[in-house]
Amino acid sequence: MSKCPTCGRVPKRSSESNRRYWALLAVLSERLKVKDIQYGRQVWHEYMKEKFLGASEIELPNGKKRIISESSASLDVSEFNDFMSKVEVWCGEHNVWLDE
């Protein structure tokens, strides 16, 4: 994806791509149970980010440690398309897909 010649920014994903991603997560949350547990879209979102974008352990000021997954909001169009492709393949392997 090319950068803006004026500001140098790389375009972020489109609203359409974002809607498609969340629609797929909605279908996933409806159709796939793991050990008889049905997870919501936000849980699947966190799972997919950690699985395909990675995560880091951080220490909070109170000394507790947390795992924070990388943000999908910072992905440019090409990076988000790659992420979405991986999510779609994973979903397809689990018999989940969007009805076009």
C-alpha positions as CSV (number, residue, x, y, z in Angstrom):
1,M,0.0,0.0,0.0
2,S,1.4,3.4,-0.9
3,K,1.9,6.2,1.5
4,C,0.3,9.6,1.2
5,P,2.7,11.8,-0.7
6,T,1.8,14.8,1.5
7,C,1.9,13.4,5.0
8,G,3.5,10.0,4.6
9,R,0.7,8.1,6.4
10,V,-0.3,4.7,5.2
11,P,-4.1,4.3,4.9
12,K,-5.8,2.3,7.7
13,R,-8.4,-0.4,7.0
14,S,-11.7,0.6,5.6
15,S,-15.0,0.7,7.5
16,E,-16.2,-2.0,5.2
17,S,-13.2,-4.3,6.2
18,N,-13.8,-3.6,9.8
19,R,-17.6,-4.4,9.5
20,R,-16.7,-7.7,7.7
21,Y,-14.2,-8.6,10.5
22,W,-16.8,-8.0,13.3
23,A,-19.5,-9.8,11.3
24,L,-17.2,-12.9,11.0
25,L,-16.6,-12.7,14.7
26,A,-20.4,-12.5,15.4
27,V,-20.9,-15.7,13.3
28,L,-18.0,-17.4,15.1
29,S,-19.4,-16.5,18.5
30,E,-22.8,-18.0,17.4
31,R,-21.6,-21.2,15.8
32,L,-18.5,-22.3,17.6
33,K,-18.5,-23.6,21.2
34,V,-15.2,-24.6,22.9
35,K,-15.8,-27.2,25.6
36,D,-19.5,-26.3,25.6
37,I,-18.7,-22.6,26.2
38,Q,-20.0,-20.0,23.8
39,Y,-17.7,-17.0,23.7
40,G,-18.7,-13.5,22.6
41,R,-17.2,-11.4,19.8
42,Q,-14.9,-9.5,22.1
43,V,-13.3,-12.7,23.5
44,W,-12.8,-14.0,19.9
45,H,-11.3,-10.7,18.9
46,E,-8.7,-10.9,21.8
47,Y,-8.0,-14.5,20.8
48,M,-7.4,-13.7,17.2
49,K,-5.2,-10.7,18.0
50,E,-3.0,-12.7,20.3
51,K,-2.9,-15.7,17.9
52,F,-2.1,-13.7,14.7
53,L,-0.6,-10.4,15.9
54,G,1.2,-11.5,19.1
55,A,1.1,-10.3,22.7
56,S,3.4,-8.9,25.4
57,E,3.5,-9.3,29.1
58,I,3.5,-6.0,31.0
59,E,3.9,-5.2,34.6
60,L,1.3,-2.8,36.1
61,P,2.2,-0.2,38.8
62,N,0.7,-2.5,41.4
63,G,3.1,-5.3,40.5
64,K,0.5,-7.5,38.8
65,K,1.4,-8.8,35.3
66,R,-0.9,-8.9,32.4
67,I,-0.8,-10.2,28.8
68,I,-1.7,-7.5,26.3
69,S,-2.4,-8.5,22.7
70,E,-1.2,-6.2,19.9
71,S,-3.7,-3.8,18.6
72,S,-5.4,-4.4,15.3
73,A,-6.4,-0.7,15.1
74,S,-2.9,0.3,14.2
75,L,-2.8,-2.0,11.1
76,D,-2.6,-0.5,7.7
77,V,-4.8,-1.8,4.8
78,S,-2.3,-4.5,3.7
79,E,-1.5,-5.6,7.3
80,F,-5.2,-5.8,8.1
81,N,-6.0,-7.8,4.9
82,D,-3.2,-10.3,6.0
83,F,-4.7,-10.5,9.5
84,M,-8.2,-10.9,8.1
85,S,-7.1,-13.7,5.7
86,K,-5.5,-15.6,8.6
87,V,-8.7,-15.2,10.7
88,E,-10.8,-16.4,7.8
89,V,-8.6,-19.4,7.2
90,W,-8.8,-20.3,10.9
91,C,-12.6,-19.9,10.9
92,G,-12.9,-22.0,7.8
93,E,-10.9,-24.8,9.4
94,H,-13.5,-24.7,12.2
95,N,-16.5,-24.7,9.7
96,V,-17.3,-21.0,10.3
97,W,-17.7,-18.5,7.5
98,L,-19.7,-15.6,6.4
99,D,-22.7,-16.3,4.1
100,E,-22.0,-13.9,1.3
